[in-house]
Amino acid sequence: GKYLSDTLAMLNPKEHRPMISKGTVISFTEWDGTVTNYYLFSNTTTSVMDVFVSKMWLYGLLCCIVLTGLLVSVTAFFLNRNQKPLEQMMQIAQQCAKGNYTEHSNPGSFEEPSYEAMAYSINELAYAAENAENQRKQFVSNVSHELRTPMTIISGYVDGMLDGTVPKNKRVQYLSIVSQEMQRLKILISSMLNLTKFDNGTIQIHYQLFPIQDLVFRTILMFESRLEKRNITLVGLDSDPVQVWGDPDLIGQVIYNLFENAVKFVNTGGTITFTFTEEPESTLLAIRNTGAGISKEELPKIFERFYKSDDSRSHDKTGLGIGLDITKHIVRLHKAQISVSSEEG
C-alpha cells in the first residue's frame, strides 16, 4: 500500500529524462469482502509540458504584441481626431492675433460638445474683434473728417481777417461763426473723451439741482443761424421752469445731441417741439420734430455706436454716429430712461 522513492519522477530507472508522475488509488473488493488497494502511476516526460508551456508563452507574447499595437493605433486615432479641431482652432486664434478675422471654424463639424462650444466661442471672439477693428477704422476716419471741417472753417475765417480779406464791418459776423465752430469742436472732443470714460468706467457724475430750460436755451443759441436759415419754428419753450437733479454738463450734452438730430432731420419750414413735464419721482423732457421720420427697421438701431441710417448718411455726411450712443450712456448713468418713437412721413 505504499510506494517509496527518492524521486517521484524516476519510477523507471532506465529513464533519465525529467518526468511528471501522477498516482491514483484503485480499490478492489475480493469475494470474501476484503478490500485491496492498488496504486497506479503514470509518467509523462516534461518535454511535452515544456513544449506546451513554450507555445503558451509564444501565443501570449503574440497576443500582447497585437493588443499593444491595436491599443496604440486606437489611441493614436483618437488623439489625432481630438488634435485636429484643437489645431484648427489654434490656427484661427493665430490668424486673429495677426489681424486676419476672416477665418472661422464650423462648430457643427465637431462631435464633442466641448469642442463645439469652444468653436462657437472662438468664432464669437473673431466676429467681435473684426467688428471692433472695423469700428476703430470707421471711428478714426470719421473723427479725422469731423475735426477737419470746423478746423478748416476756423482757419479760413481767421486767415481772412488777418490778411484783410474779410471787411472790418463783417468781422463780428465771422467771429460768431468761428465761435460756433469752436463750440462744435469742444462738444466733439468732449464726446470722444466721454466715450473713452464710458468704456473704462471712469466717468464721474457731479449732481446738482438746476433748471433744465437753461441748458435748452443755451443749446438753441448755438443753432440760431441754422434755425433762421431753414425757417424752423420752436414750440413749447414758454413752459414753467422744471428743476432737474443731475450733472449739468452731461445733461447738456444729451440735450445738444438730441436737438442736433432734430435740427438735422427736420424739414425746411418745419417745427421742433419741446415738452417739459414734472412727475412725482421724475422729470420728462421730450424733443419732437416734423420730417420724414424713421423706418421701423432702423428705429431699434439708432442708439448703436457708429450706426448711421441711409437717410442719416445723406443728411449728415460728417457725423460720427456716436451722439445717441453717448446720450444713452449718460441717461443710464443718471438711473433714467430714454426711448424713441417715430412715424414715417
Secondary structure, 3 states (H helix, E strand, C coil): CCCCCCCCCCCCCCCCCCEEEEEEEEEEECCCCCEEEEEEEEEEEHHHHHHHHHHHHHHHHHHHHHHHHHHHHHHHHHHHHHHHHHHHHHHHHHHHHCCCCCCCCCHHHCCCHHHHHHHHHHHHHHHHHHHHHHHHHHHHHHHHHHHHHHHHHHHHHHHHHHCCCCCHHHHHHHHHHHHHHHHHHHHHHHHHHHHHHHHHCCCCCCCEEEEHHHHHHHHHHHCHHHHHHCCCEEECCCCCCCEEEECHHHHHHHHHHHHHHHHHHECCCCEEEEEEEEECCEEEEEEEECECCCCCCCHHHCCCCCCCCHHHHHHCCCCCCCHHHHHHHHHHHCCCCCCCCCCCC
